[in-house]
Amino acid sequence: MSNDLADLIAKELAAYSDEVTEEVDKIAEQVADETVDELKETSPKRYGKYRRSWKKKKLANG
């Protein structure tokens, strides 16, 4: 009985963890997009190459 309960709790926690990870990844992606846009808008405009060079790069999950 206690093993069944422990297994059930572990499965639910794993599912919750996956949901949280997905949501955090979505939010991080959105923040990265907004940050790149803001950097492009506020960077010096003299020739534009520096301004256009801002990119985002995903290094790892989580």
Distance bins in CASP14 RR format, pairs under 12 A and 6 or more apart:
PFRMAT RR
TARGET T0000
AUTHOR 0000-0000-0000
RMODE 2
METHOD distances of the structure
MODEL  1
1 7 0 0 0 0 0 1 0 0 0 0 0
1 8 0 0 0 0 0 1 0 0 0 0 0
2 8 0 0 0 0 0 1 0 0 0 0 0
2 9 0 0 0 0 0 1 0 0 0 0 0
3 9 0 0 0 0 0 1 0 0 0 0 0
3 10 0 0 0 0 0 1 0 0 0 0 0
4 10 0 0 0 0 0 1 0 0 0 0 0
4 11 0 0 0 0 0 1 0 0 0 0 0
5 11 0 0 0 0 0 1 0 0 0 0 0
5 12 0 0 0 0 0 1 0 0 0 0 0
6 12 0 0 0 0 0 1 0 0 0 0 0
6 13 0 0 0 0 0 1 0 0 0 0 0
7 13 0 0 0 0 0 1 0 0 0 0 0
7 14 0 0 0 0 0 1 0 0 0 0 0
8 14 0 0 0 0 0 1 0 0 0 0 0
8 15 0 0 0 0 0 1 0 0 0 0 0
9 15 0 0 0 0 0 1 0 0 0 0 0
9 16 0 0 0 0 0 1 0 0 0 0 0
10 16 0 0 0 0 0 1 0 0 0 0 0
10 17 0 0 0 0 0 1 0 0 0 0 0
11 17 0 0 0 0 0 1 0 0 0 0 0
11 18 0 0 0 0 0 1 0 0 0 0 0
12 18 0 0 0 0 0 1 0 0 0 0 0
12 19 0 0 0 0 0 1 0 0 0 0 0
13 19 0 0 0 0 0 1 0 0 0 0 0
13 20 0 0 0 0 0 1 0 0 0 0 0
14 20 0 0 0 0 0 1 0 0 0 0 0
14 21 0 0 0 0 0 1 0 0 0 0 0
15 21 0 0 0 0 0 1 0 0 0 0 0
15 22 0 0 0 0 0 1 0 0 0 0 0
16 22 0 0 0 0 0 1 0 0 0 0 0
16 23 0 0 0 0 0 1 0 0 0 0 0
17 23 0 0 0 0 0 1 0 0 0 0 0
17 24 0 0 0 0 0 1 0 0 0 0 0
17 62 0 0 0 0 0 1 0 0 0 0 0
18 24 0 0 0 0 0 1 0 0 0 0 0
18 25 0 0 0 0 0 1 0 0 0 0 0
18 61 0 0 0 0 0 1 0 0 0 0 0
18 62 0 0 0 0 0 1 0 0 0 0 0
19 25 0 0 0 0 0 1 0 0 0 0 0
19 26 0 0 0 0 0 1 0 0 0 0 0
20 26 0 0 0 0 0 1 0 0 0 0 0
20 27 0 0 0 0 0 1 0 0 0 0 0
20 62 0 0 0 0 1 0 0 0 0 0 0
21 27 0 0 0 0 0 1 0 0 0 0 0
21 28 0 0 0 0 0 1 0 0 0 0 0
21 60 0 0 0 0 0 1 0 0 0 0 0
21 61 1 0 0 1 0 0 0 0 0 0 0
21 62 1 0 1 0 0 0 0 0 0 0 0
22 28 0 0 0 0 0 1 0 0 0 0 0
22 29 0 0 0 0 0 1 0 0 0 0 0
22 61 0 0 0 0 1 0 0 0 0 0 0
22 62 0 0 0 0 1 0 0 0 0 0 0
23 29 0 0 0 0 0 1 0 0 0 0 0
23 30 0 0 0 0 0 1 0 0 0 0 0
23 62 0 0 0 0 0 1 0 0 0 0 0
24 30 0 0 0 0 0 1 0 0 0 0 0
24 31 0 0 0 0 0 1 0 0 0 0 0
24 61 0 0 0 0 1 0 0 0 0 0 0
24 62 1 0 0 1 0 0 0 0 0 0 0
25 31 0 0 0 0 0 1 0 0 0 0 0
25 32 0 0 0 0 0 1 0 0 0 0 0
25 58 0 0 0 0 1 0 0 0 0 0 0
25 60 0 0 0 0 0 1 0 0 0 0 0
25 61 1 0 0 1 0 0 0 0 0 0 0
25 62 1 0 0 1 0 0 0 0 0 0 0
26 32 0 0 0 0 0 1 0 0 0 0 0
26 33 0 0 0 0 0 1 0 0 0 0 0
26 62 0 0 0 0 0 1 0 0 0 0 0
27 33 0 0 0 0 0 1 0 0 0 0 0
27 34 0 0 0 0 0 1 0 0 0 0 0
27 62 0 0 0 0 0 1 0 0 0 0 0
28 34 0 0 0 0 0 1 0 0 0 0 0
28 35 0 0 0 0 0 1 0 0 0 0 0
28 56 0 0 0 0 1 0 0 0 0 0 0
28 58 0 0 0 0 1 0 0 0 0 0 0
28 59 0 0 0 0 0 1 0 0 0 0 0
28 60 0 0 0 0 0 1 0 0 0 0 0
28 61 0 0 0 0 1 0 0 0 0 0 0
28 62 1 0 0 1 0 0 0 0 0 0 0
29 35 0 0 0 0 0 1 0 0 0 0 0
29 36 0 0 0 0 0 1 0 0 0 0 0
29 56 0 0 0 0 1 0 0 0 0 0 0
29 57 0 0 0 0 0 1 0 0 0 0 0
29 58 1 0 0 1 0 0 0 0 0 0 0
29 61 0 0 0 0 0 1 0 0 0 0 0
29 62 0 0 0 0 0 1 0 0 0 0 0
30 36 0 0 0 0 0 1 0 0 0 0 0
30 37 0 0 0 0 0 1 0 0 0 0 0
30 56 0 0 0 0 0 1 0 0 0 0 0
31 37 0 0 0 0 0 1 0 0 0 0 0
31 38 0 0 0 0 0 1 0 0 0 0 0
31 56 0 0 0 0 1 0 0 0 0 0 0
32 38 0 0 0 0 0 1 0 0 0 0 0
32 39 0 0 0 0 0 1 0 0 0 0 0
32 54 0 0 0 0 0 1 0 0 0 0 0
32 55 0 0 0 0 1 0 0 0 0 0 0
32 56 1 0 1 0 0 0 0 0 0 0 0
32 57 0 0 0 0 1 0 0 0 0 0 0
32 58 0 0 0 0 1 0 0 0 0 0 0
32 59 0 0 0 0 0 1 0 0 0 0 0
33 39 0 0 0 0 0 1 0 0 0 0 0
33 40 0 0 0 0 0 1 0 0 0 0 0
33 54 0 0 0 0 0 1 0 0 0 0 0
33 55 0 0 0 0 0 1 0 0 0 0 0
33 56 1 0 0 1 0 0 0 0 0 0 0
33 58 0 0 0 0 0 1 0 0 0 0 0
34 40 0 0 0 0 0 1 0 0 0 0 0
34 41 0 0 0 0 0 1 0 0 0 0 0
34 54 0 0 0 0 0 1 0 0 0 0 0
34 56 0 0 0 0 0 1 0 0 0 0 0
35 41 0 0 0 0 0 1 0 0 0 0 0
35 42 0 0 0 0 0 1 0 0 0 0 0
35 54 0 0 0 0 1 0 0 0 0 0 0
35 55 0 0 0 0 0 1 0 0 0 0 0
35 56 1 0 0 1 0 0 0 0 0 0 0
36 42 0 0 0 0 0 1 0 0 0 0 0
36 43 0 0 0 0 0 1 0 0 0 0 0
36 51 0 0 0 0 0 1 0 0 0 0 0
36 52 0 0 0 0 0 1 0 0 0 0 0
36 53 0 0 0 0 0 1 0 0 0 0 0
36 54 1 0 1 0 0 0 0 0 0 0 0
36 55 1 0 0 1 0 0 0 0 0 0 0
36 56 1 0 1 0 0 0 0 0 0 0 0
36 57 0 0 0 0 0 1 0 0 0 0 0
37 43 0 0 0 0 0 1 0 0 0 0 0
37 51 0 0 0 0 0 1 0 0 0 0 0
37 54 0 0 0 0 1 0 0 0 0 0 0
37 55 0 0 0 0 0 1 0 0 0 0 0
37 56 0 0 0 0 0 1 0 0 0 0 0
38 51 0 0 0 0 0 1 0 0 0 0 0
38 54 0 0 0 0 1 0 0 0 0 0 0
38 56 0 0 0 0 0 1 0 0 0 0 0
39 50 0 0 0 0 0 1 0 0 0 0 0
39 51 0 0 0 0 1 0 0 0 0 0 0
39 52 0 0 0 0 0 1 0 0 0 0 0
39 53 0 0 0 0 1 0 0 0 0 0 0
39 54 1 0 1 0 0 0 0 0 0 0 0
39 55 0 0 0 0 1 0 0 0 0 0 0
39 56 0 0 0 0 1 0 0 0 0 0 0
40 48 0 0 0 0 1 0 0 0 0 0 0
40 49 0 0 0 0 0 1 0 0 0 0 0
40 50 0 0 0 0 1 0 0 0 0 0 0
40 51 1 0 1 0 0 0 0 0 0 0 0
40 52 1 0 0 1 0 0 0 0 0 0 0
40 53 0 0 0 0 1 0 0 0 0 0 0
40 54 1 0 1 0 0 0 0 0 0 0 0
40 55 0 0 0 0 1 0 0 0 0 0 0
40 56 0 0 0 0 0 1 0 0 0 0 0
41 51 0 0 0 0 1 0 0 0 0 0 0
41 52 0 0 0 0 0 1 0 0 0 0 0
41 54 0 0 0 0 1 0 0 0 0 0 0
42 50 0 0 0 0 0 1 0 0 0 0 0
42 51 0 0 0 0 1 0 0 0 0 0 0
42 54 0 0 0 0 0 1 0 0 0 0 0
43 49 0 0 0 0 0 1 0 0 0 0 0
43 50 1 0 1 0 0 0 0 0 0 0 0
43 51 1 0 1 0 0 0 0 0 0 0 0
43 52 0 0 0 0 1 0 0 0 0 0 0
43 53 0 0 0 0 1 0 0 0 0 0 0
43 54 1 0 0 1 0 0 0 0 0 0 0
44 50 1 0 0 1 0 0 0 0 0 0 0
44 51 1 0 0 1 0 0 0 0 0 0 0
44 52 0 0 0 0 0 1 0 0 0 0 0
44 53 0 0 0 0 0 1 0 0 0 0 0
44 54 0 0 0 0 0 1 0 0 0 0 0
45 51 1 0 0 1 0 0 0 0 0 0 0
45 52 0 0 0 0 0 1 0 0 0 0 0
47 53 0 0 0 0 0 1 0 0 0 0 0
48 54 0 0 0 0 0 1 0 0 0 0 0
END
